Amino acid sequence: MTRRGWALFLAMGVIWGVPYAMIRIAVQDLDPIVVAFGRTLIGGLLLLPIALYTKALAPVFRRWRPLLLYTLVEITGPWFLIGYAETTLHSSTVGLLIAAVPLIAMVIVTTLGHERFDARRVAGLMVGFAGVAALVGLDIDLSNPAAVGAIGLTTIGYAVGPIVIDRALADLPPMGVVTGSLLVAAAIYAPFAGWVWPSHITADSAWSVLGLAVICTASAFLFFFALIAEVGPARATVVTYINPAVAILLGVTALDEPLTAGMVIGFPLVVLGSIFGTARSRDEAGPDAVPDAPKAVAGLPER
């Protein structure tokens, strides 16, 4: 991975590790649909003036079919499902389960013929999914399988989203794609949010939704598109193995969530699985790749 790729990668790992704690706070008082609606509407409106000024929206909406698909799998479905899951699951647990995204992405791109499995990647996938299994088996009350299923669907959506960008939207202005997808998502959420709109919104919930919109949505997506362009769709999803560390730190320190045996066992397995399951083989490495990245960047290996 190039030095620019590493910088974007680490920034995204931190930025998208924060939402789980914010969502956990918001859904204590607001319906998950309301949280998702507020996040997408505010984020979209913040970016709209820039998108209009740069004339970035028109070409995006001319390609509305892949835009709609991307919106559904990356935003509309996952953001509601995460909110729903966090009404019963700890934010740190949700963050860890979503760390399976790069493993699922690798399976998808390999099935499509864009990557190939070798022994290292197979071993990585097995280790990573063993970590997820340890987390689920030790941490999660399986009497509520709907919450686990919601996160399972979210991981699939998050794995497919970058592939849609790379295959159908990569040549369009990122500002237009981000803004258009957020506004489309807000329009989808709007009628449902109206049914469950609260009579009172607490300050904690309001600030959480605002933080989700400004930091974790409007700003984060621009970084994410740059990361996809730099390292490709499958490896861009590996940002999710930084997210759980941030989610655990915030969950344990800010929300008084427990540090459990499932986290201690599952997190390193998921991280190692993602590392080996998505790392480039020697013949794939380009001339701009940074050698010995494990030594250069916080112990993380070259992707």
Order of alpha helices (4+ residues) and beta strands (2+ residues): alpha-alpha-alpha-alpha-alpha-alpha-alpha-alpha-alpha-alpha-alpha-alpha-alpha-alpha-alpha-alpha-alpha
